[in-house]
Amino acid sequence: MRLWLAAVGRARPGPVRDLFEEYRGRLSWSLTLKEVEARKRVEGEELKRLEADLLLAAVPPGAILVALDERGQMLASDAFARRLGTWRDQGSPDIAFVIGGADGLAEEVRRRADLLLAFGPMTWPHMLVRGMLAEQIYRAQQILAGHPYHRA
C-alpha cells in the first residue's frame, strides 16, 4: 500500500517540517509528499479551483482520496486505523490525502473524496497538519500491528 500526501504550499526548514519528516521516517508504508502551489495571482473561489486542479493532478488515478477538511468526520485513532486497515486488506494500492490552502478545499475536491477527515473543529496551521497526519498514520500502523505505541 502506497500513501500520498498532496498539500498546498512548500514547507520551509524548521520544526514543523522536521515533525512531518520524523513520523514519515518511522513508517513502513511509503508516504510520498507532493507540494503544489498556484503560480497565478488569484484569490477566493478562483484560487480554490486552481488549487483543486493541482491537488487532484498530484493524486494517482484510482487512489482512495482522504481530504482533510474542518467540516469532515472526526475519527478516533483506532477508528482511523481500522479504516486504513480495511482499505489495505481490500487491496487498495494507493491512498492519497489532500490538504488545501488557506481558503480551504474547493467543492470539487470534497465531492471526489472517499473520506472527509477533520482533526477537530479548530483551525490548524496547514503545515502543522502535515505532521499531525503523519503521526496519526504512524499511530494507525502501530495499532494495526498490535504495537503498544498507542495507549488509549
C-alpha positions as CSV (number, residue, x, y, z in Angstrom):
1,M,0.0,0.0,0.0
2,R,1.4,3.4,-1.0
3,L,0.4,6.6,0.7
4,W,0.4,10.0,-0.9
5,L,0.1,13.5,0.6
6,A,-0.8,16.3,-1.8
7,A,-0.6,19.6,0.0
8,V,-0.8,23.3,-1.0
9,G,2.4,25.2,-0.1
10,R,6.1,24.5,0.3
11,A,7.4,23.6,3.8
12,R,10.3,25.7,4.9
13,P,13.1,24.1,7.0
14,G,12.3,24.1,10.7
15,P,10.5,22.3,13.5
16,V,7.2,21.8,11.7
17,R,8.8,20.2,8.6
18,D,11.0,18.2,11.0
19,L,7.9,16.8,12.8
20,F,6.5,15.6,9.5
21,E,9.8,14.0,8.5
22,E,10.2,12.3,11.9
23,Y,6.9,10.4,11.6
24,R,7.3,9.8,7.8
25,G,10.6,8.2,8.6
26,R,9.0,5.8,11.1
27,L,6.5,4.4,8.6
28,S,6.9,1.1,7.0
29,W,4.4,2.2,4.4
30,S,5.8,4.6,1.8
31,L,4.4,8.2,2.2
32,T,5.2,10.5,-0.8
33,L,4.7,14.2,-0.3
34,K,3.7,16.3,-3.3
35,E,3.7,20.0,-2.6
36,V,1.7,22.2,-5.1
37,E,1.4,25.9,-5.5
38,A,-0.7,28.1,-7.7
39,R,1.6,30.2,-10.0
40,K,-1.1,32.7,-10.9
41,R,-2.0,35.5,-8.5
42,V,-5.7,34.9,-7.9
43,E,-7.9,34.9,-4.9
44,G,-11.1,33.4,-3.4
45,E,-13.0,30.8,-5.4
46,E,-10.7,31.0,-8.4
47,L,-7.7,30.2,-6.2
48,K,-9.6,27.3,-4.6
49,R,-10.4,25.9,-8.1
50,L,-6.8,26.3,-9.2
51,E,-5.5,24.5,-6.1
52,A,-8.1,21.8,-6.6
53,D,-6.8,21.1,-10.1
54,L,-3.2,20.9,-8.7
55,L,-4.1,18.7,-5.8
56,L,-6.2,16.3,-7.9
57,A,-3.5,16.1,-10.5
58,A,-1.0,15.1,-7.8
59,V,-3.2,12.1,-6.8
60,P,-2.6,8.8,-8.5
61,P,-5.5,7.7,-10.7
62,G,-7.9,5.4,-8.8
63,A,-6.5,6.2,-5.4
64,I,-8.7,6.3,-2.4
65,L,-8.9,10.0,-1.5
66,V,-9.0,11.4,2.0
67,A,-9.5,15.2,2.2
68,L,-8.5,17.0,5.4
69,D,-11.4,19.4,6.0
70,E,-12.7,21.1,9.1
71,R,-16.2,20.0,8.2
72,G,-15.2,16.4,7.8
73,Q,-15.7,13.4,10.1
74,M,-13.7,13.3,13.3
75,L,-12.4,9.8,13.9
76,A,-10.7,8.3,17.0
77,S,-7.2,7.0,16.3
78,D,-8.4,3.3,16.5
79,A,-11.3,4.0,14.0
80,F,-8.9,5.7,11.6
81,A,-6.6,2.7,11.9
82,R,-9.5,0.3,11.2
83,R,-10.4,2.4,8.1
84,L,-6.8,2.3,6.8
85,G,-6.6,-1.5,7.6
86,T,-9.8,-2.1,5.7
87,W,-8.5,-0.3,2.6
88,R,-5.2,-2.2,2.9
89,D,-7.0,-5.5,3.3
90,Q,-9.2,-4.8,0.3
91,G,-6.0,-4.4,-1.8
92,S,-6.2,-0.7,-2.3
93,P,-2.8,0.1,-3.8
94,D,-2.9,3.9,-3.3
95,I,-4.4,6.1,-0.6
96,A,-4.0,9.8,-1.1
97,F,-4.5,12.6,1.5
98,V,-5.0,16.2,0.5
99,I,-4.5,19.3,2.5
100,G,-5.8,22.5,0.9
101,G,-4.6,26.1,1.2
102,A,-5.6,28.9,3.5
103,D,-9.0,29.3,1.8
104,G,-9.9,25.6,2.2
105,L,-10.8,23.0,-0.4
106,A,-12.9,23.5,-3.4
107,E,-16.2,21.6,-3.6
108,E,-14.8,19.6,-6.4
109,V,-12.2,18.0,-4.1
110,R,-14.8,17.5,-1.3
111,R,-17.1,15.6,-3.8
112,R,-14.2,13.5,-5.1
113,A,-13.1,12.4,-1.6
114,D,-13.9,9.0,-0.3
115,L,-13.5,10.4,3.2
116,L,-13.6,13.9,4.6
117,L,-11.5,13.9,7.7
118,A,-11.3,16.6,10.4
119,F,-8.8,17.0,13.2
120,G,-11.5,18.7,15.2
121,P,-13.4,21.9,14.9
122,M,-10.4,24.2,15.5
123,T,-8.4,25.6,12.5
124,W,-4.9,24.3,12.4
125,P,-1.9,25.7,10.5
126,H,-1.7,23.8,7.3
127,M,2.0,22.9,7.7
128,L,1.3,21.6,11.2
129,V,-1.5,19.4,9.9
130,R,1.1,17.5,7.8
131,G,3.0,16.5,10.9
132,M,-0.3,15.6,12.8
133,L,-1.4,13.5,9.8
134,A,1.9,11.7,9.6
135,E,1.8,10.9,13.3
136,Q,-1.8,9.6,13.0
137,I,-0.8,7.4,10.1
138,Y,2.1,6.1,12.1
139,R,-0.1,5.5,15.1
140,A,-2.6,3.6,12.8
141,Q,0.2,1.4,11.5
142,Q,1.2,0.6,15.1
143,I,-2.4,-0.1,16.2
144,L,-2.8,-2.5,13.2
145,A,0.5,-4.2,14.1
146,G,-0.6,-4.6,17.8
147,H,2.3,-2.5,18.9
148,P,2.0,-0.7,22.3
149,Y,2.7,2.8,20.9
150,H,-1.0,3.6,21.1
151,R,-2.0,3.6,24.8
152,A,-5.7,4.6,24.9
